[in-house]
Amino acid sequence: MKINISQFDLLESLKIVSRAVSGANTLPVLGNILIKAEGKKVYFAATNLELSITTSSEATIKNEGAITVPAKILTSYTSLLKKDEDVELSVSDGTTLEVKSKTSRTKIKGISADEFPSITTVDAGTKLDLDAKDFRESVHKVAFAAQENSSRPILAGVYFATDKDQLTMAATDSYRLSEKVLKLGGEVAKTTCVIPVRAVSEADRLASAGEKVSITISENQVMFTVGNTKLTSRLIDGQFPDYKQIIPKSALTKIEIPKDEFELAVRRVSIFARQNNQHMKLEVQGDGNLLVSTDATEIGEDKTTIPVKVDGSSNAIALNADYVLDVLGSLASEEAIVMELDSKMSPAVIKGAKTKDFVHLIMPLKM
């Protein structure tokens, strides 16, 4: 193999695929990036056997061929080359990559491409075409509610369900739940799956560089495509919780709260609530105010009163302050949020004041 490629294209390609490299690999080749020169392009790939990322770049191909090279070493070295330089990559002795630029040359020991796992693409299944901005907004409103290292694998995923012209995304760690409904450009086949939250988060990163995201869902795999980059992941086996039944159908109290003011109040309270497992009290008062407070702790206490619009009776609930901050962060574009409360033992429902396609539940704490 012998190619010429710009330092910028090489580095960007390495950064993209290296996201699939795991730090704890039982197989040395899984710590490497596959570089394959073929036709008029050079292809890059990395995998941890559960998630894989591939991309390609234009290059001058003098000799076709392939090699795998340690991801960290090649990426770090390339980042230290001058940005306006072309880089020559060539293979010598079968498993050594020579990297040459105008001012430097190095040799990096690699592993034969024959030892690299084959990466399959998902060509058949339910196909969705989404606007990248809409996809990313949905991910930001849902993915944080999943629990990546859960002892229950199903809770480490994001639920995707298509029905006619809608895509529903949901995630829960059993203490909170997010659901976002996204309109599709047309009707698609009805399907459901659970995608590892890490794969969804990596797809979100890739989507930042494109205008469209294509998703292909097969029986046991999913593939996200953004431009010439593809991310493939296994699906999580199992039944996602039937969360619809726990969403309250009615509420005794509905309040509309200025989001920024509420977020500042919760941040102040959380300074002291850290001493009490982030236990925060919310009291809807009859005079049209919301009292945000925490019990006295070893370092102090805090109380803040916020004017709110109240529909219904006075009410009170205790919630985890961190969970409230997480959902407020996902509603960055909202000026106000709506909170629906029933009893102190029922989940709090949080929505955007102007949007009807998102709902978030937080399970209550003991008062």
C-alpha positions as CSV (number, residue, x, y, z in Angstrom):
1,M,0.0,0.0,0.0
2,K,1.2,3.5,-0.8
3,I,-1.0,6.6,-0.8
4,N,-0.8,10.4,-0.5
5,I,-3.4,12.2,1.6
6,S,-3.7,15.6,3.3
7,Q,-2.9,15.8,7.0
8,F,-6.4,17.3,7.6
9,D,-8.3,14.5,5.9
10,L,-6.2,11.8,7.5
11,L,-6.6,13.3,11.0
12,E,-10.3,13.8,10.7
13,S,-10.8,10.3,9.4
14,L,-8.7,8.9,12.3
15,K,-10.7,10.9,14.9
16,I,-14.0,9.7,13.5
17,V,-13.3,6.0,13.6
18,S,-11.2,5.9,16.7
19,R,-14.4,6.5,18.7
20,A,-15.1,2.8,18.2
21,V,-11.8,1.7,19.7
22,S,-12.1,0.4,23.3
23,G,-9.4,0.9,25.9
24,A,-9.8,-2.6,27.3
25,N,-9.3,-5.1,24.5
26,T,-8.5,-8.7,24.8
27,L,-7.4,-8.8,21.2
28,P,-4.6,-6.4,20.3
29,V,-6.0,-5.8,16.8
30,L,-9.1,-4.2,18.3
31,G,-6.9,-1.4,19.5
32,N,-6.0,-0.7,15.9
33,I,-7.5,1.2,13.0
34,L,-7.8,-0.5,9.6
35,I,-6.5,1.5,6.7
36,K,-7.3,0.2,3.3
37,A,-6.4,1.8,0.0
38,E,-8.7,0.8,-2.9
39,G,-9.7,2.5,-6.1
40,K,-9.5,6.2,-5.6
41,K,-10.2,6.2,-1.9
42,V,-8.7,5.2,1.4
43,Y,-11.0,3.5,3.9
44,F,-10.7,3.6,7.6
45,A,-12.4,1.3,10.1
46,A,-12.4,0.5,13.8
47,T,-14.5,-1.8,16.0
48,N,-14.9,-3.2,19.5
49,L,-17.0,-6.1,18.2
50,E,-20.2,-4.5,19.4
51,L,-19.9,-1.1,17.6
52,S,-18.0,-0.3,14.5
53,I,-17.3,3.0,12.6
54,T,-16.1,3.2,9.0
55,T,-15.4,6.2,6.8
56,S,-13.5,7.1,3.7
57,S,-11.5,9.9,2.2
58,E,-10.2,11.0,-1.2
59,A,-6.5,10.2,-1.7
60,T,-3.9,9.6,-4.3
61,I,-3.6,5.8,-4.5
62,K,-0.3,4.7,-5.8
63,N,-0.5,1.1,-4.6
64,E,-3.6,-0.6,-3.1
65,G,-3.3,-2.5,0.1
66,A,-4.3,-2.6,3.8
67,I,-2.8,-2.6,7.3
68,T,-4.0,-2.0,10.9
69,V,-2.1,0.5,13.1
70,P,-2.5,1.4,16.8
71,A,-5.3,4.0,16.9
72,K,-3.8,6.2,19.7
73,I,-0.3,6.3,18.3
74,L,-1.2,7.1,14.7
75,T,-3.8,9.7,15.7
76,S,-1.5,11.4,18.2
77,Y,1.4,11.5,15.6
78,T,-0.8,12.8,12.8
79,S,-2.1,15.6,15.1
80,L,1.4,16.9,15.5
81,L,2.1,17.2,11.7
82,K,1.7,20.5,10.0
83,K,-1.9,21.1,8.8
84,D,-0.9,22.2,5.3
85,E,1.2,19.2,4.6
86,D,0.5,16.1,2.5
87,V,1.2,12.8,4.1
88,E,2.5,9.7,2.4
89,L,1.5,6.4,4.0
90,S,3.2,3.2,2.8
91,V,3.5,-0.4,4.1
92,S,6.9,-2.0,4.4
93,D,7.8,-5.5,5.7
94,G,4.1,-6.4,5.6
95,T,3.2,-5.0,9.0
96,T,5.0,-1.6,9.3
97,L,3.4,1.7,8.3
98,E,5.8,4.4,7.1
99,V,4.5,7.9,7.6
100,K,6.3,10.6,5.6
101,S,5.8,14.4,5.3
102,K,8.0,17.2,4.1
103,T,9.6,17.6,7.5
104,S,9.3,14.2,9.2
105,R,9.2,10.5,8.7
106,T,8.4,7.7,11.1
107,K,7.7,4.0,11.2
108,I,4.8,2.5,13.3
109,K,4.5,-1.2,13.9
110,G,1.1,-2.6,12.9
111,I,-0.8,-5.9,12.6
112,S,-1.8,-7.6,9.4
113,A,-5.2,-6.5,8.0
114,D,-6.1,-10.2,7.7
115,E,-6.5,-10.3,11.5
116,F,-9.0,-7.4,11.6
117,P,-12.6,-8.5,12.2
118,S,-14.9,-8.2,9.2
119,I,-17.4,-5.3,9.4
120,T,-20.8,-5.9,7.9
121,T,-23.1,-3.2,6.7
122,V,-26.9,-3.2,7.2
123,D,-28.4,-3.1,3.8
124,A,-31.9,-4.5,4.4
125,G,-34.5,-3.5,7.0
126,T,-36.5,-0.5,8.1
127,K,-35.0,2.7,6.7
128,L,-35.4,6.2,8.1
129,D,-34.1,9.5,6.8
130,L,-33.9,12.2,9.4
131,D,-32.8,15.8,9.4
132,A,-29.6,15.8,11.4
133,K,-30.7,18.8,13.6
134,D,-34.0,17.1,14.5
135,F,-32.2,13.8,15.2
136,R,-29.6,15.5,17.5
137,E,-32.3,17.4,19.4
138,S,-34.2,14.2,20.0
139,V,-31.1,12.4,21.2
140,H,-30.3,15.2,23.6
141,K,-33.8,15.0,25.1
142,V,-33.8,11.2,25.6
143,A,-30.4,9.6,25.8
144,F,-29.4,11.1,29.2
145,A,-32.2,9.1,30.9
146,A,-30.6,5.8,30.0
147,Q,-28.2,4.0,32.3
148,E,-25.1,2.9,30.3
149,N,-23.6,0.6,32.9
150,S,-26.9,-0.8,34.2
151,S,-27.1,-4.4,35.5
152,R,-30.2,-4.6,33.3
153,P,-28.9,-4.3,29.8
154,I,-32.2,-3.2,28.4
155,L,-31.9,0.0,30.5
156,A,-28.6,0.8,28.8
157,G,-30.4,1.4,25.5
158,V,-32.6,3.8,23.7
159,Y,-36.0,2.5,22.6
160,F,-36.9,3.3,18.9
161,A,-40.4,2.6,17.6
162,T,-41.8,3.6,14.2
163,D,-45.5,3.8,13.5
164,K,-46.7,5.3,10.2
165,D,-44.9,8.7,9.9
166,Q,-43.7,8.9,13.5
167,L,-40.5,7.8,15.3
168,T,-40.7,7.5,19.1
169,M,-37.5,7.5,21.1
170,A,-37.5,6.7,24.8
171,A,-35.0,5.9,27.6
172,T,-35.3,5.1,31.3
173,D,-33.1,4.1,34.2
174,S,-36.2,3.2,36.3
175,Y,-35.9,6.4,38.3
176,R,-36.7,8.8,35.3
177,L,-38.0,8.5,31.8
178,S,-37.8,10.5,28.6
179,E,-39.9,10.2,25.5
180,K,-39.6,12.2,22.3
181,V,-41.8,11.8,19.2
182,L,-40.3,12.8,15.9
183,K,-42.3,13.4,12.7
184,L,-40.9,11.5,9.6
185,G,-41.1,12.6,6.0
186,G,-43.3,9.7,5.1
187,E,-44.7,6.5,6.4
188,V,-42.3,3.6,7.2
189,A,-42.7,0.0,8.2
190,K,-43.7,-0.5,11.9
191,T,-40.8,-1.7,13.9
192,T,-39.3,-1.5,17.4
193,C,-35.8,-2.0,18.7
194,V,-33.5,-1.0,21.6
195,I,-30.1,0.5,20.6
196,P,-27.2,0.8,23.0
197,V,-27.1,4.4,24.3
198,R,-23.4,4.6,23.5
199,A,-24.1,3.9,19.8
200,V,-26.9,6.5,19.8
201,S,-24.5,9.1,21.4
202,E,-21.8,8.3,18.9
203,A,-24.3,8.7,16.1
204,D,-25.2,12.1,17.6
205,R,-21.5,13.1,17.3
206,L,-21.4,12.0,13.7
207,A,-24.6,13.9,12.9
208,S,-22.9,17.2,13.9
209,A,-20.9,17.0,10.7
210,G,-23.9,16.4,8.3
211,E,-27.3,17.6,7.3
212,K,-29.0,14.2,7.1
213,V,-28.9,11.0,9.1
214,S,-30.0,7.7,7.6
215,I,-30.9,4.8,9.9
216,T,-31.3,1.2,8.8
217,I,-32.7,-1.2,11.4
218,S,-32.5,-4.9,10.8
219,E,-33.4,-7.9,13.0
220,N,-30.3,-7.6,15.2
221,Q,-28.2,-4.6,14.0
222,V,-28.7,-0.9,13.3
223,M,-26.6,1.3,11.0
224,F,-26.4,5.1,11.1
225,T,-25.1,6.8,8.0
226,V,-23.9,10.4,7.8
227,G,-22.2,11.3,4.6
228,N,-19.6,8.7,3.9
229,T,-19.4,7.6,7.5
230,K,-21.2,4.6,8.8
231,L,-21.8,3.5,12.4
232,T,-23.0,-0.1,12.9
233,S,-24.1,-1.5,16.2
234,R,-25.7,-4.6,17.6
235,L,-29.2,-4.2,19.1
236,I,-30.0,-5.1,22.7
237,D,-32.1,-8.2,23.2
238,G,-35.0,-8.1,25.5
239,Q,-38.3,-6.3,26.1
240,F,-38.2,-2.6,26.8
241,P,-40.4,-1.6,29.8
242,D,-44.0,-0.8,29.0
243,Y,-43.5,2.7,30.2
244,K,-46.8,4.1,28.7
245,Q,-48.7,2.7,31.7
246,I,-46.8,4.8,34.2
247,I,-47.3,8.1,32.5
248,P,-50.0,9.9,34.6
249,K,-53.2,10.5,32.7
250,S,-54.2,13.5,34.9
251,A,-52.8,15.8,37.5
252,L,-54.1,17.7,40.5
253,T,-51.6,20.6,39.9
254,K,-50.1,22.1,36.7
255,I,-47.6,24.9,37.0
256,E,-45.7,26.8,34.3
257,I,-42.2,27.8,35.5
258,P,-39.7,30.2,33.9
259,K,-37.0,27.7,32.9
260,D,-33.9,29.8,33.5
261,E,-35.0,31.1,36.8
262,F,-36.0,27.6,37.9
263,E,-32.7,26.1,36.8
264,L,-30.7,28.7,38.8
265,A,-32.8,28.0,41.9
266,V,-32.2,24.2,41.5
267,R,-28.5,24.8,41.0
268,R,-28.3,26.8,44.2
269,V,-30.2,24.2,46.2
270,S,-28.1,21.4,44.8
271,I,-25.0,22.9,46.4
272,F,-26.5,22.0,49.8
273,A,-28.5,19.0,48.6
274,R,-25.3,17.1,47.8
275,Q,-25.1,16.4,51.5
276,N,-28.5,14.8,51.4
277,N,-28.4,12.6,48.3
278,Q,-29.6,15.6,46.2
279,H,-33.0,15.6,48.0
280,M,-34.9,18.7,47.0
281,K,-38.4,19.8,47.9
282,L,-40.8,21.6,45.6
283,E,-43.9,23.2,47.2
284,V,-46.6,24.8,45.1
285,Q,-48.1,27.4,47.3
286,G,-51.6,28.9,47.1
287,D,-50.3,32.4,46.4
288,G,-48.9,31.4,43.0
289,N,-45.4,30.7,44.1
290,L,-43.1,27.7,43.9
291,L,-40.8,27.1,46.9
292,V,-37.6,25.3,46.0
293,S,-35.7,24.1,49.1
294,T,-33.5,21.5,50.8
295,D,-33.5,20.4,54.4
296,A,-30.7,21.8,56.6
297,T,-27.5,19.9,56.1
298,E,-24.0,20.1,57.7
299,I,-23.0,22.9,55.3
300,G,-26.2,24.8,55.3
301,E,-29.5,25.1,53.5
302,D,-31.3,27.1,50.8
303,K,-34.8,28.3,49.9
304,T,-35.9,30.1,46.8
305,T,-39.4,31.3,45.8
306,I,-40.3,31.6,42.2
307,P,-43.6,33.2,40.8
308,V,-45.4,30.6,38.7
309,K,-48.7,30.1,36.9
310,V,-50.7,27.6,38.8
311,D,-53.6,25.5,37.5
312,G,-55.1,23.4,40.3
313,S,-54.5,23.0,44.0
314,S,-51.4,23.4,46.3
315,N,-49.1,20.5,46.2
316,A,-45.6,19.3,47.2
317,I,-43.1,16.7,46.1
318,A,-39.4,15.7,46.7
319,L,-37.2,15.1,43.7
320,N,-33.5,14.4,42.9
321,A,-32.0,17.8,42.1
322,D,-29.5,16.3,39.6
323,Y,-32.3,14.7,37.6
324,V,-34.2,18.0,37.4
325,L,-31.1,19.7,36.2
326,D,-30.5,17.0,33.5
327,V,-34.0,17.5,32.0
328,L,-33.8,21.3,32.2
329,G,-30.5,21.1,30.3
330,S,-32.2,19.1,27.5
331,L,-34.9,21.8,27.2
332,A,-32.4,24.6,26.4
333,S,-34.6,26.2,23.7
334,E,-37.6,26.5,26.0
335,E,-38.4,29.7,27.9
336,A,-40.8,28.0,30.2
337,I,-41.5,24.4,31.3
338,V,-44.7,22.8,32.6
339,M,-44.6,20.5,35.6
340,E,-47.6,18.3,36.4
341,L,-48.0,16.9,39.9
342,D,-50.6,14.5,41.3
343,S,-49.5,13.2,44.7
344,K,-46.2,13.2,46.5
345,M,-46.0,9.5,45.6
346,S,-46.7,9.9,41.9
347,P,-44.0,10.8,39.3
348,A,-43.5,14.4,38.4
349,V,-44.2,15.1,34.7
350,I,-42.1,17.7,33.0
351,K,-42.8,19.1,29.5
352,G,-41.8,22.1,27.4
353,A,-44.4,24.9,27.6
354,K,-44.7,25.2,23.8
355,T,-43.9,21.7,22.6
356,K,-46.2,18.6,22.8
357,D,-43.8,16.0,21.5
358,F,-41.7,15.5,24.6
359,V,-42.4,14.2,28.1
360,H,-40.2,13.5,31.0
361,L,-41.0,11.7,34.3
362,I,-39.0,11.7,37.5
363,M,-39.9,9.3,40.3
364,P,-40.5,11.1,43.7
365,L,-38.3,10.8,46.8
366,K,-39.7,10.4,50.3
367,M,-40.8,13.8,51.8
